Amino acid sequence: MSTKQAILDRIRKHLPQATELPALDLPAITFPDPVAQFSEVLASVGGSCLSVAEDLAQAVRTLPCFASARQIVCQVEGLPLGNKNLSEIADPHDLNDVDLAIMPGDFAVAENGAVWVSDRSVRHRAIYFLAQHLVLVVARAHVIDNLHQAYARLEFAERGYGLFISGPSKTADIEQSLVIGAHGPRSLTVLVVGGL
């Protein structure tokens, strides 16, 4: 008998007894104003949130990151502000010069200030990480209270990619000093669109 087999046999003899999983039907946190809570939490992790009642294009044009951007990718339907077409780019490495990416967010979570994004309508998911500045657009009706509601919305019927984004890229590993934009976008702005 090999050493590996002996170790595996010992592990099998000492497996813990199976226990039932805890019930997850506890009441989840809710907020009187999910958008205000989302905005507050997002600000606490370095991002910003703006409510936009009507003119989304004008709201984007007033952002400081838009004024200085030369290469802009915009994947928000009906918003013609991009000058670099993501669908025409074959190699995601060619996104290394994108100053600003304006992308749709599926929904936002007030509890942790995160936005769910996926690659459903995005050819290169690297855009979320290579752009210098990231703007996510989320409908007001899709700002939900908590992660329980968020996980209920997630669908994995087919292969794909999705993640929660909360705030700009940051790290505090270097000399215990917080660095914003260390490994990805230097800023994250979430525009919540729809009636106030």
Salt bridges, closest charged atoms under 4 A:
ASP9 OD1 - ARG12 NH1 3.33
ASP91 OD1 - HIS93 ND1 2.74
ASP97 OD1 - LYS84 NZ 2.48
ASP106 OD2 - ARG120 NH2 3.29
ASP119 OD2 - ARG125 NH1 3.98
